[in-house]
Amino acid sequence: MYELKHRIIERLEKTFNFKKRDEWFREGLCPSCGKKEVFTHAINPRIVKCGRLNKCGYEEHVKDICEDLFKDWSKEFPKTEAKPHAAADAYLQHGRGFDLSKINGLYTQEAFHNEKKFPGLVSATVRFKLAPGIYWERLIDRPERFGRQKANFIGKYEGYSWTMMELDALCNADSIWFTEGIFNAIALTLSNVPAVATMSSGNYPTKLLQQITDRCHELKKDKPRLCWAFDNDKAGKKAIKKFHLRAIQEKWSSTAALPPHQIKDKNFDWNDLYMHELLHSEERKKC
């Protein structure tokens, strides 16, 4: 992963003409206001910002600045016997901003191919287990080659969901946030918000909710509040209303949350907010 970091730093230095000051790059040329006010961390660059916060406000993640470096993960990080999940590790760390030590063992690196639909095409995937024989995987090698298919399900996932939390931890939480995607659920959980991925806006997490109900009864405690936190788009909003009403009918305490529709002219989901360091408690209050 050192090689990718080195290439990112080289690209940033060339793009912004930084001056290095200890562990920081400073006095970079801002592409928005033209002033030499752009800065970022020189050793582990993530967010590039303009220092003129009120008058300019330019901010961009290195993933967007160096987009071409974040496309062919298994080529850049070939798996070995010692590192069988090398590309998946790199994707989750650099492409999604996660601390691998917090999600170790929750995923594997696999491969996707469909000779009927995409003859001759193969992509490494990051695969997560929903239940025995049921998986979801994200394509990570130039997924644009597969048209609109960025992910793949194995098995029927209706009623199933995914979470990195244990059942008792969910039962003892004040509230549980439900997102559409796994990466959004991870981002929220790593920000101290118990979260579950429903896998799509049309999939009500029937099985997990029943498990929580049964376990809370055993623990003789009230059930946690459900917070529907889907994508801020038409489908997400429609599903939130539908699932909120269903949850109330099923005697759950229910509410909802949406990520901001746009930040700096970009649509952000919970994972985007996490990568831009906007998911701590004070920032969540603004969402």
C-alpha positions in Angstrom: 0.0 0.0 0.0 3.1 2.2 0.3 3.3 2.4 -3.5 -0.3 3.8 -3.8 0.4 6.4 -1.1 3.6 7.5 -2.8 1.8 7.9 -6.1 -1.0 9.9 -4.4 1.6 12.2 -2.8 3.4 12.7 -6.1 0.1 13.6 -7.9 -0.9 16.1 -5.1 2.5 17.8 -5.2 2.3 18.1 -9.0 -1.4 19.3 -9.0 -1.1 21.9 -6.2 2.6 22.8 -6.2 2.7 22.4 -2.4 5.5 23.5 0.0 6.2 21.0 2.7 6.2 22.3 6.3 7.0 19.5 8.7 4.2 16.9 8.4 2.0 19.2 6.3 1.7 20.3 2.7 0.8 24.0 2.6 0.6 27.0 0.2 -1.0 24.9 -2.6 -2.7 26.7 -5.4 -6.5 26.5 -4.9 -8.3 25.4 -8.1 -11.4 27.3 -6.9 -10.2 30.7 -5.7 -6.7 30.8 -7.2 -5.0 31.6 -3.9 -2.1 29.7 -2.4 -4.1 28.5 0.6 -4.6 24.8 0.0 -3.2 22.4 2.6 -3.3 18.7 3.5 -1.3 16.2 5.6 1.9 15.3 3.9 2.3 11.8 5.3 -1.2 10.5 5.2 -3.2 12.8 2.9 -6.9 12.3 2.8 -8.8 15.6 2.5 -7.4 18.6 0.6 -8.8 21.9 1.8 -8.5 25.6 1.1 -7.7 27.7 4.2 -10.1 30.4 3.1 -13.0 28.5 4.7 -15.6 31.3 4.5 -14.5 33.0 1.3 -13.8 29.8 -0.7 -14.4 26.6 1.1 -12.8 24.3 -1.5 -12.5 20.7 -0.2 -11.8 17.5 -2.0 -10.9 13.9 -1.0 -7.8 12.5 -2.6 -9.9 9.6 -3.9 -11.7 12.2 -6.2 -8.5 14.1 -7.1 -6.6 10.9 -8.0 -9.6 9.0 -9.3 -7.7 6.9 -11.8 -5.5 5.4 -9.1 -8.6 3.9 -7.4 -10.0 1.7 -10.1 -8.0 -1.5 -10.7 -7.4 -2.8 -7.2 -6.3 -6.4 -7.9 -3.8 -5.2 -10.5 -2.3 -2.6 -8.0 -2.5 -5.0 -5.1 -2.2 -8.6 -6.3 -3.1 -11.3 -3.8 -0.4 -13.6 -2.5 -0.4 -16.6 -0.2 0.5 -14.4 2.7 -2.1 -11.7 1.7 -5.1 -13.5 0.1 -7.3 -10.4 0.5 -4.7 -7.8 -0.6 -7.0 -6.0 -3.1 -10.0 -6.1 -0.8 -7.9 -4.7 2.1 -6.6 -1.8 -0.1 -10.1 -1.0 -1.4 -11.6 -0.8 2.1 -8.7 1.2 3.5 -8.0 3.6 0.7 -11.3 3.5 -1.3 -13.6 3.5 1.7 -11.5 5.1 4.4 -11.9 2.2 7.0 -9.5 1.1 9.7 -8.9 -2.5 8.7 -8.2 -3.5 12.3 -11.9 -2.6 13.1 -13.3 -4.8 10.4 -10.9 -7.7 10.3 -12.6 -11.0 9.5 -15.8 -9.5 8.2 -15.1 -9.9 4.5 -13.1 -11.9 2.0 -11.7 -11.2 -1.4 -13.4 -13.2 -4.2 -13.9 -12.9 -8.0 -16.9 -12.1 -10.1 -17.5 -13.3 -13.7 -20.6 -13.9 -15.8 -19.7 -15.4 -19.1 -23.3 -15.1 -20.4 -23.6 -11.3 -19.7 -20.0 -10.3 -19.7 -17.9 -12.8 -21.6 -14.2 -12.7 -20.8 -14.5 -10.1 -18.0 -13.4 -10.8 -14.4 -13.3 -8.5 -11.4 -12.0 -9.0 -7.8 -14.8 -8.5 -5.3 -15.1 -7.6 -1.6 -17.6 -10.2 -0.3 -19.7 -10.1 2.9 -21.7 -12.9 4.4 -25.4 -12.2 5.2 -26.3 -15.7 6.2 -25.2 -19.3 5.3 -25.1 -19.5 1.5 -26.2 -15.8 1.1 -23.6 -13.2 0.2 -23.2 -9.7 -1.2 -20.1 -8.6 -3.0 -18.8 -5.3 -4.5 -16.9 -5.4 -7.8 -13.7 -3.4 -7.4 -11.8 -3.7 -10.7 -13.0 -1.1 -13.2 -16.6 -1.9 -12.4 -17.7 0.4 -15.3 -16.9 -2.5 -17.6 -20.0 -4.2 -16.2 -22.4 -1.4 -17.0 -24.8 -0.7 -14.2 -23.8 -3.8 -12.2 -21.5 -2.6 -9.4 -22.4 -5.4 -7.0 -23.6 -9.0 -7.0 -25.9 -11.1 -4.7 -25.4 -14.8 -4.2 -28.5 -16.5 -2.8 -31.9 -14.9 -1.9 -31.4 -12.1 0.5 -35.1 -11.1 1.1 -35.6 -10.4 4.8 -31.9 -10.6 5.6 -29.5 -7.8 6.6 -25.9 -7.2 7.6 -24.3 -5.7 10.6 -20.9 -5.8 12.2 -22.5 -5.7 15.7 -23.4 -8.6 17.9 -27.1 -9.2 18.7 -26.9 -8.3 22.4 -25.1 -5.0 21.5 -27.9 -4.1 19.2 -30.5 -5.0 21.8 -28.8 -2.8 24.4 -28.4 0.2 22.0 -30.7 3.2 22.4 -31.3 3.2 18.7 -30.3 1.3 15.6 -29.8 3.1 12.2 -30.7 1.2 9.1 -28.9 2.1 5.9 -29.2 0.6 2.4 -25.6 -0.4 1.9 -22.9 -2.2 3.9 -20.3 0.5 3.6 -22.7 3.1 5.0 -23.5 0.8 7.9 -19.7 0.3 8.6 -19.1 4.1 8.5 -21.9 4.8 11.0 -20.9 2.0 13.3 -17.2 3.2 13.3 -18.7 6.6 14.3 -20.3 5.0 17.3 -23.8 4.7 15.7 -25.1 1.2 15.8 -26.0 0.4 12.2 -27.4 -2.3 10.0 -27.5 -2.6 6.2 -30.8 -3.7 4.7 -29.0 -4.3 1.4 -31.6 -2.4 -0.6 -34.3 0.2 0.0 -36.9 -2.4 -0.8 -35.8 -5.0 1.7 -37.4 -4.9 5.2 -35.0 -6.5 7.7 -37.6 -9.0 9.0 -35.3 -11.6 10.3 -33.1 -9.4 12.4 -36.0 -7.5 13.9 -37.5 -10.7 15.0 -34.2 -11.8 16.6 -34.0 -8.4 18.4 -37.6 -8.8 19.6 -37.0 -12.3 20.9 -33.7 -11.4 22.6 -35.1 -8.2 24.2 -37.9 -10.3 25.6 -35.3 -12.7 27.1 -33.4 -9.8 28.5 -36.6 -8.2 29.9 -35.8 -4.8 28.3 -37.4 -2.4 25.9 -36.6 -2.7 22.3 -34.3 -0.1 20.7 -35.6 2.7 18.6 -35.3 2.2 14.8 -33.9 5.0 12.7 -34.4 4.6 8.9 -31.3 6.3 7.3 -31.5 5.4 3.6 -30.0 7.4 0.7 -31.3 10.9 0.2 -33.0 10.2 -3.1 -36.6 9.4 -4.3 -36.3 5.7 -3.7 -34.7 6.1 -0.3 -37.3 8.6 0.9 -40.2 6.5 -0.3 -38.8 3.4 1.5 -38.2 5.4 4.7 -41.9 6.4 4.9 -43.0 2.8 4.1 -40.7 1.2 6.6 -41.4 3.8 9.3 -45.1 3.1 9.1 -44.6 -0.6 9.1 -42.3 -0.4 12.1 -44.9 1.6 14.1 -47.6 -0.9 13.2 -45.2 -3.6 14.6 -44.9 -1.7 17.9 -41.5 -0.3 17.3 -40.3 3.2 18.2 -39.3 4.6 14.9 -37.7 7.7 13.4 -35.6 8.6 10.4 -32.5 10.4 9.3 -31.1 11.5 5.9 -27.6 12.5 4.9 -27.5 16.1 3.5 -28.7 16.3 0.0 -25.6 18.1 -1.2 -22.3 19.3 0.3 -20.3 21.6 -1.9 -22.4 20.6 -4.9 -21.8 16.9 -4.3 -24.3 14.2 -3.2 -22.9 12.5 -0.1 -23.9 9.2 1.6 -22.9 8.2 5.1 -19.7 6.7 3.9 -18.8 9.9 2.0 -19.4 11.9 5.1 -17.2 9.5 7.1 -14.4 9.9 4.6 -14.7 13.7 4.8 -14.6 13.5 8.7 -18.2 14.7 8.9 -19.7 11.9 10.9 -18.8 12.8 14.5 -21.6 13.7 16.8 -21.7 17.4 16.3 -21.8 17.1 12.5 -24.5 14.4 12.6 -26.7 16.9 14.4 -26.5 19.1 11.2 -27.5 16.2 8.9 
